[in-house]
Amino acid sequence: MLNLIGALKNSELPVITSNYTVLHFDEYPILFTGTNKFGNKIIGSFCDEDDDKNSLIYFIVIVSEKDYGYFYKKKLSYRDLILNTKEIFVLEKTFNNTIINSYLLPTSEIPTDYIPLENSFIPEKFIVAETLNYSFSLKGKLADLHRGLVNDINSMNLKIYDYLNEASKTLAVFGISSRILSQPSQVGSYRLNFDIDIIPNPQLAFFEAKKEKVTDFLNLYLNYISYKLPQEKNNFLNGNVDESENFSVVKDSFFEIFQSSNQEPDPKSADVLIDGINTTAEKLSDISEFLKSNESFDTLEVGVVDYKDQFFSNGIIDRDYKNIVETKLLYSESIANDIKVVTDETPKEYRILVFSINSESGKGLARLYTDSSENFSRIRLAINRNNKDLTHTIFTKSLNEDKVVTVSGIATIVDGIYKKLECYL
């Protein structure tokens, strides 16, 4: 039996006042969700029937927006939510649904028989499927009044577009292009809504990737860049990224797209993925910095919206994202003043493998092998063309033939790690 003592007085926290949804019903509502008057998300369940008091007992868990979304996406079970909190509410109701008492119960005091089963996931018909539809909720300042300066809203719209567009460029290796579509906000909210519309290359129909694999990858990819990349160690993208379990999950999902389209991954595919993470994180850095400088909002929450316009949060973008993440990225001139930088005084010979190059600008990316072993650093490549054509050069040979070549150049070393190589034709 539950040890229910010390009833709360008139607590409105565990009381659902809106968005009440019964997920499973069997004589009584067995599993349900909703929102209290303060806007908190609630997940509750039928617990027991007290024949002596003619009352029903319900568990009530107040969860974060993020966990609420994970529950609806079947990433967390009801059992997970209860065990991950220190205490839950218990409601005692009449058969007419009138609240008799409410209690606060430490999770450690819940009898084992009352803990939900491990498979206590949301029923299949209520699952919010992974999509490429994203909602960016603006909060703070004027946005809380459902208002905003036109220039601020337009600027954020464009920055989010750049961020999603940069992320979708990673799909080019599969012959997939994309369109970023904007949708109007719902009345009473300040959300910027976007859809990523993926467009396979019709000439590569035989190798067409499965859409669900692409969708799963993009969601993992964006989630990793937003919330997991800031947790990686410094100089992460320059080193052995496979040491990170979080990165490996994204990489495996990326390679599953190859498998679904009957293609073999290119040896440099992981480098292409890393370059994409780097450039997409730079776009997200622009968004985080704008949160500090505009007059209309200071918080950005990212999520999805279901068919009932219910918002499911993936998380909040950290306003200090740029400061946190820039130490994980490939070398950028903008942060060179804050760290120890050493540059070769004269050109030296280096072994490199080029995996990306722009024939017009001469800028690209490569692996630089620091010794005779397979150890390497990922570097930015800057080739001074002197108006010469890059075609049929040693750099394009390395790119096209997947070949390590020896070139002469001036290297930039940051905190002991190779970051950039400048070469001349």
PASEDO-803188 format. One line per 3 residues: for each residue x, y, z of C-alpha. Coordinates in steps of 0.02 Angstrom, whole numbers, plus 50000, padded with zeros to 5 digits. Layout:
<nodes>
X/Y/Z | ...
</nodes>
This chain:
<nodes>
50000/50000/50000 | 50050/50180/49976 | 50100/50276/50130
50002/50436/50101 | 50023/50562/50240 | 50030/50751/50249
49902/50802/50119 | 49942/50959/50022 | 49827/51109/50043
49743/51171/49885 | 49890/51129/49773 | 49850/51165/49591
50015/51100/49523 | 49955/50920/49490 | 49787/50973/49418
49763/50964/49229 | 49667/51115/49164 | 49698/51102/48975
49755/50987/48835 | 49686/50836/48929 | 49717/50680/48823
49675/50502/48875 | 49806/50386/48800 | 49736/50224/48870
49564/50189/48947 | 49502/50032/49034 | 49356/50069/49150
49457/50220/49210 | 49585/50332/49122 | 49741/50224/49138
49867/50341/49057 | 49839/50524/49015 | 49928/50689/48982
49889/50873/48994 | 49942/51044/49056 | 49913/51130/49223
49862/51313/49245 | 50045/51363/49255 | 50086/51286/49085
50180/51136/49155 | 50168/50972/49060 | 50087/50828/49156
50086/50640/49128 | 49976/50538/49244 | 49910/50362/49271
49781/50264/49368 | 49864/50183/49519 | 49737/50099/49633
49557/50094/49695 | 49520/50117/49880 | 49357/50023/49917
49353/50083/50097 | 49353/50266/50047 | 49264/50242/49880
49406/50335/49797 | 49528/50317/49653 | 49716/50347/49667
49816/50427/49525 | 50001/50459/49500 | 50044/50630/49428
50216/50673/49358 | 50263/50850/49307 | 50393/50838/49168
50501/50957/49068 | 50451/51008/48893 | 50595/50904/48826
50548/50745/48920 | 50366/50770/48871 | 50420/50773/48689
50530/50619/48713 | 50383/50526/48791 | 50272/50567/48642
50412/50512/48524 | 50430/50346/48617 | 50606/50389/48672
50560/50383/48857 | 50437/50267/48945 | 50320/50317/49085
50428/50210/49199 | 50582/50311/49147 | 50494/50474/49189
50445/50415/49364 | 50615/50341/49406 | 50706/50495/49341
50617/50612/49463 | 50639/50629/49650 | 50455/50641/49693
50284/50629/49614 | 50111/50692/49656 | 49972/50574/49708
49791/50626/49682 | 49647/50547/49776 | 49481/50571/49683
49300/50523/49700 | 49217/50416/49567 | 49144/50580/49501
49321/50643/49471 | 49320/50768/49615 | 49487/50789/49701
49483/50736/49884 | 49667/50755/49928 | 49836/50777/49846
50002/50716/49912 | 50187/50730/49872 | 50270/50559/49872
50459/50528/49861 | 50498/50409/49718 | 50602/50303/49837
50444/50265/49938 | 50341/50198/49793 | 50314/50010/49819
50389/49903/49681 | 50217/49838/49631 | 50163/50016/49589
50311/50055/49475 | 50258/50049/49290 | 50326/49910/49181
50479/49935/49071 | 50372/49936/48914 | 50258/50075/48977
50279/50179/48819 | 50149/50289/48740 | 50024/50190/48634
50074/50181/48451 | 49929/50284/48384 | 49982/50435/48489
50166/50434/48442 | 50229/50596/48366 | 50331/50533/48219
50501/50603/48172 | 50475/50733/48037 | 50571/50870/47950
50449/51001/48015 | 50527/51114/48147 | 50457/51248/48260
50566/51381/48339 | 50479/51463/48486 | 50536/51640/48528
50526/51686/48711 | 50570/51830/48826 | 50555/52019/48804
50422/52071/48677 | 50394/51892/48617 | 50307/51850/48781
50177/51979/48731 | 50164/51898/48558 | 50251/52048/48483
50421/52083/48404 | 50515/52212/48302 | 50500/52174/48116
50688/52182/48087 | 50722/52063/48232 | 50595/51935/48173
50655/51946/47992 | 50836/51928/48045 | 50799/51775/48151
50697/51699/48010 | 50845/51717/47893 | 50970/51649/48019
50863/51495/48052 | 50845/51470/47864 | 51035/51478/47844
51055/51353/47986 | 50933/51225/47915 | 50996/51252/47738
51176/51222/47791 | 51125/51064/47884 | 51035/50993/47733
51188/51019/47621 | 51262/50864/47702 | 51137/50764/47600
51216/50818/47436 | 51330/50666/47441 | 51173/50559/47414
51114/50664/47267 | 50984/50747/47377 | 50947/50933/47373
50821/51024/47480 | 50702/51170/47495 | 50671/51259/47659
50489/51311/47673 | 50419/51434/47799 | 50248/51418/47880
50150/51552/47973 | 50141/51550/48162 | 49982/51497/48249
49877/51631/48333 | 49931/51661/48513 | 50109/51599/48491
50271/51669/48426 | 50341/51521/48334 | 50439/51519/48172
50394/51359/48080 | 50498/51278/47944 | 50489/51121/47837
50637/51039/47752 | 50577/50969/47586 | 50703/50842/47521
50719/50823/47333 | 50806/50666/47265 | 50903/50680/47102
50792/50593/46971 | 50949/50534/46879 | 50998/50434/47033
50829/50350/47058 | 50911/50178/47067 | 51009/50236/47219
50868/50333/47300 | 50887/50336/47489 | 50743/50290/47602
50658/50447/47665 | 50640/50383/47843 | 50829/50355/47851
50859/50533/47791 | 50733/50600/47916 | 50809/50502/48061
50983/50562/48015 | 50939/50746/48000 | 50851/50745/48169
50998/50658/48253 | 51118/50775/48163 | 51031/50936/48216
51007/50872/48394 | 51191/50826/48405 | 51250/50996/48344
51131/51088/48461 | 51152/50990/48622 | 51291/50859/48612
51432/50947/48518 | 51454/51077/48657 | 51491/50933/48776
51634/50863/48671 | 51816/50895/48719 | 51915/51041/48650
51985/51023/48472 | 51861/50882/48448 | 51832/50899/48260
52019/50902/48227 | 52054/50738/48315 | 51988/50562/48332
51801/50595/48330 | 51759/50409/48338 | 51804/50410/48522
51639/50500/48552 | 51488/50387/48574 | 51369/50530/48530
51461/50566/48367 | 51465/50381/48322 | 51274/50373/48333
51261/50515/48206 | 51394/50438/48094 | 51308/50267/48096
51144/50350/48047 | 51234/50441/47905 | 51306/50278/47840
51136/50193/47851 | 51078/50311/47713 | 51214/50239/47601
51157/50063/47643 | 50973/50104/47611 | 51019/50167/47436
51134/50019/47395 | 51289/50128/47394 | 51458/50103/47474
51516/50249/47584 | 51662/50346/47511 | 51819/50333/47621
51807/50521/47649 | 51622/50519/47696 | 51660/50542/47881
51763/50696/47839 | 51618/50767/47739 | 51506/50738/47889
51629/50827/48004 | 51641/50975/47886 | 51451/50985/47886
51444/50982/48076 | 51573/51121/48081 | 51486/51238/47959
51312/51204/48031 | 51375/51239/48207 | 51443/51405/48145
51269/51451/48082 | 51193/51402/48250 | 51325/51511/48334
51258/51659/48236 | 51084/51622/48303 | 51144/51611/48483
51236/51776/48469 | 51082/51861/48398 | 50985/51808/48552
51097/51926/48651 | 51088/52077/48536 | 50906/52096/48480
50767/52188/48572 | 50623/52066/48543 | 50672/51899/48623
50814/51816/48719 | 50769/51631/48717 | 50745/51507/48574
50662/51339/48605 | 50666/51211/48465 | 50536/51075/48440
50398/51004/48333 | 50210/51036/48330 | 50081/50897/48311
49915/50902/48219 | 49831/50983/48371 | 49962/51122/48375
50038/51047/48532 | 50222/51096/48545 | 50350/50961/48589
50517/51033/48640 | 50686/50963/48591 | 50774/51090/48701
50829/51271/48718 | 50974/51343/48620 | 51108/51401/48742
51139/51589/48726 | 51324/51553/48757 | 51327/51418/48623
51460/51506/48518 | 51581/51530/48663 | 51559/51348/48715
51568/51266/48544 | 51702/51365/48454 | 51839/51270/48546
51772/51107/48471 | 51771/51167/48290 | 51897/51171/48150
52014/51321/48149 | 51938/51493/48125 | 52036/51654/48107
51909/51742/48219 | 51967/51652/48377 | 52154/51655/48340
52185/51802/48457 | 52127/51704/48609 | 52245/51555/48593
52426/51510/48562 | 52459/51511/48375 | 52621/51457/48289
52649/51479/48102 | 52791/51407/47996 | 52918/51541/47951
52953/51459/47782 | 52860/51329/47678 | 52882/51147/47731
52830/50982/47654 | 52671/50901/47721 | 52573/50743/47678
52389/50780/47651 | 52229/50698/47589 | 52108/50825/47516
51923/50788/47543 | 51846/50955/47495 | 51900/51099/47384
51824/51250/47298 | 51902/51271/47127 | 51861/51457/47123
51919/51513/47296 | 52053/51381/47323 | 51984/51348/47497
51954/51172/47557 | 51978/51041/47692 | 52105/50902/47709
52184/50776/47824 | 52363/50821/47871 | 52470/50672/47922
52595/50731/48050 | 52710/50579/48038 | 52728/50413/47947
52583/50337/48045 | 52397/50353/48010 | 52378/50492/48139
52309/50651/48064 | 52229/50819/48099 | 52086/50891/47998
52141/51059/47931 | 52076/51203/47828 | 52165/51214/47661
52200/51382/47577 | 52276/51372/47403 | 52338/51535/47326
52299/51503/47143 | 52386/51656/47068 | 52250/51654/46934
52297/51475/46887 | 52173/51333/46860 | 52165/51203/46999
52116/51067/46875 | 52248/50932/46854 | 52347/50993/47004
52412/50884/47144 | 52268/50946/47253 | 52130/50887/47136
52227/50725/47109 | 52219/50693/47296 | 52033/50735/47299
51981/50633/47147 | 52094/50482/47175 | 52078/50476/47364
52266/50484/47374 | 52387/50552/47504 | 52505/50676/47421
52654/50779/47476 | 52640/50968/47457 | 52737/51120/47513
52650/51246/47623 | 52647/51353/47779 | 52556/51272/47923
52465/51356/48066 | 52473/51263/48231 | 52351/51308/48371
52387/51247/48547 | 52498/51111/48473 | 52371/51050/48344
52382/51078/48156 | 52235/51184/48099 | 52275/51263/47931
52392/51241/47781 | 52424/51380/47656 | 52494/51326/47487
52542/51413/47325 | 52528/51361/47143
</nodes>
